[in-house]
């Protein structure tokens, strides 16, 4: 794929060629972040122009019914928008490279479920997925769509998309939530929470171990659309660096891992992944 109409294209093309040379013949572990899904209409936390946010913490959610009302009201609207989003060409390219044996698996910091919907089979969703809901008391898991139906029945007129702002974690800003009826666990009556890692929570130990094993079993690490500000991502980069694996980063703007990358490409993920995949397939 030729990149055109971009004054930086010659430099970008050279960097893509360098990345292909590094990745050619390797089994590649991939780490993706919010920049992976911007072409699916899901905004980035930290990209240029991203609004400042004060996301809800786990302690707030757990300790206050008012916080839970605010969260669930916004989360429902945000999830409906997520559910309407579709994988973009970047998601599909990675799934195709996995099917061809080039990509060994994908670790994602995203909670939108788009990699799975694109066909990726070996996937570690480090921060969970918005399409699952868990009871904090008994651990029972529910499909998000079932909880959504209950919320719509108990809160008629909830959805007014023109008055909400979608956030990258599936939450949304909703002004009127005081009268919102919070769903409860049908097994024990406990508090329900989307199966995602909130601020103030840790990535489950077993899930991070799976991600680390995926990196350890690979020959290279490709990072796409992540600024590596979140600790889980930088820990995996360090894992690869200690094993002396070549690291390629694709991200618009600076990342915390740029100095440790063999190649850093400052460009959009979709078009860059397409260019790299085309070259690798022709190798």
N, C-alpha and C positions, 0 to 999 in steps of 0.2 A: 504493500500500500504506500503510495507516494504522498508525502505531506506537502501541501501547496499553500500559496497565499499566506505565508508566515515568514517574516524577515529572519526568524531564528531557525528556519527549517534546515538549512545546510548543516548547522551545528547539531541540531537534533538528529538529523539523518546519520551523522558520524557517530553520535552516541548510541543510536539504535544498532548500528553495525558493530560497535564495540560490545554492546550487551549481548548480541547474538553470538559473537565469538566466544564470550564467557559461558553462555548457556548451552551452546551446541553440544549435543551428546550427553548432557547431564540429566539426571532425574531431579526435577525442580520442585522444591516446596514453595508455596506461595502464601504470603501474608497480605490480607487486604484490609483497607480501612474505609472511612466514609466517602473518600474521593472516588471509590469504585462505583458508587451508586448515584452520583450526581447526574449522570446521563439517563438515569431512570426517574428523574424528577425529585429525588430525595436530597435535601440540602446537606451541606457539609458543616460540621461543628466549627472548624477552624480555618476554612478557606477564606480567601479575600472577600470581604463584604459580609461575612457571616455575623449575625447579631450576637451580642453578648448575652449569655444565658446564666441562670442561677438554678441548675437542675435540682430536683428533689433528692434528698439523701435517703438512705435506707432507714436511718433512725427516725427521720421525720415521718416517713410512710408508716412505719411500725407503731409509732407512739401516738399518732393523732388521727382521729376520724376525719377531721376537717382536711388534713393533708391528703388522706386517702380519697376523699370525695373529689378534691381538686385534681389529683393524679388520674383517677379512673375516668372522670369526665373528659379530660384532655386526651388520655391514652386511647379511649374508645374511638374518638374522632380521628386521631392520628393513625390508629391501626387500620381503620377503614381506608384511609388514603394510601397507607403502605400496601394493603391488600389489593388495591387497584393498580399499583405499580407493576411494571413488567421488567424482567431481566433485560439488560442492554447487551449490545454486541460484545462488550468486554467480558461480562459474565459467561456468555456462550462460548467465546474463544477459549477461556480457561477450562470450561467443561470439555470442549473438543480436544484440547491438549492433554487433559487427564485421560480421556478415552483412548488417545493415541499412545499412552504410556510415557509422555514427555513430562507431564506434571504428576508428581507423586501424591499430591493432596493439597487442600487449601485450608488455611487457618484464617478465619475472619473475625474482625472486631465488630462487624456490623450485626445488627439484630433483625434485619429486614427479610431474611429468608430467601433472598434472590439467587444466591449461589445454588441452593438446593433446587429451586424452581428452574434454573438453567440446565440442570442435569448433573451437577457435580455429585459424585458418590462418596468420596472420602473427604469429609468436611468436618472441621472442628469449629463450632460457633462459640468462641471464647467467652463472649458476654451474653450468651443465651439467644433466644429467639422470641419475637413478639407473638408468634402463632401458638405459643403454649402458655398455660396459666397453672400456677402451683399454689396449693394451700400451705400457708406458713405453719399451721398447727399439725396436720396429719400427713402432709407431703403428697396428697392426692394430686394428680395432674389432670388437666382438662384441656380440650381443644379450644383455642381462642374463639373460634367461630361460634361454639356453643355458648360461651360466656357472653359474646356480643349479642346473640339473640335474646338472652335473658335481660341484658341491660336495655335493649331497645323496647322490650315489652314493659319494663318497669319504669322507663324514663322516656315516655313519648315526646317527640319533638326535639330530642337531644341533638340531632345532627343538623348543623347549619354551617357547612364548610366555608361559606363566604366570610364567616366571622372568626375563623380560627387560623392559626399559623402553625404549619407543620414543622416539627423538629426532627433531627436525624435519628433519635432513639424511639420514634413511634409515638412520642408524647406530642401534645399540641396545647397552645395557650387558649383556654376557654374562660370567658369572663364570669358566667353565671353557673356556679356549681353547688350552691348552698342546699338546694332542694334535691340534689342528685342522690339516688338510692344505690348504695354500694352492694355489689353482689357478694354473697357468702358461699362458703363451701357447702355443697349439698350432702357431703358425707358427715362432717363434724360441726358445721357452722362456723368454722374458722375464717381467718382473713385470707383473701385471695390476692395474689400478686403475679403480674406477668413474669414469665420465667426468663428474666433478664437481670444482669448485674447492675444494681444501682450504684451511684456514688456512695462510697463508704462501705461497700461490700467487696469481698475478694473473689477473684475467679476461682471456681471450685478446683481443688487440688488435682482431682482425677482428670479434669478437662485440660488443665495446663500440662499435665504429664503426657496426655495424648498428643498435644500440640508439639511438645518438646521431642517426643519420639518420632514424629513426622519429620521434623527438621533433622534429627540425628540420622534418619534413614535416607537422607537425600544428599545430592552432590552440590547443590547451590540453593540459595534463597533469593526469591524475587518478591519484593515488597511493592504493592501497588495501591496508591491512594491513601496512604497513612502518613501523618506527620510524626508518628512515633512518640507522641506526647504521653500516651497512656502506658503505664508501666509494663503491662503484659507484652506489648509489642516490642519494647526495647529489650526486655529480657530474652525474647526469642532471637532478636538480632544478635545479642551478646552470645547466645548459645551457638549460633552459626559462626560468629567471629572466633570464638575459642576453638572451634573445630576447623578453623581456617577454610571455611566454605566461602566461595565468592558470593558477594552480595550485590544485587542490582536493585536500585530504588527508582520507581516511577512516581512522581508526585509534583503537583503544581506548588511551588514555593519550597521553603526550607523545611528540612526534617531534622530530628535529633540524631539521625544516623548517617547523615550525609558524609561525614569524614571517614566513616567506616565502610562505605560502599566502594566497590571496584568501579562501578558506573552509576552515576546519578543522572536521570533524565527529567528535566523540568518541563513536563508536558502533561496533557490529559491522558487518563488511563486507557480509555477505549481505543483511541486511534493508535496509541503506542503499542498496546498489547496486540492489536491487529497486525501492525507492521512487524513486530517481533515474531508472532506466530507464523505469518506468511514466510518469513525468512527461514525459520526453523523447519517448517514443512518442506522447504525446497532444499534443505541441506542434504 
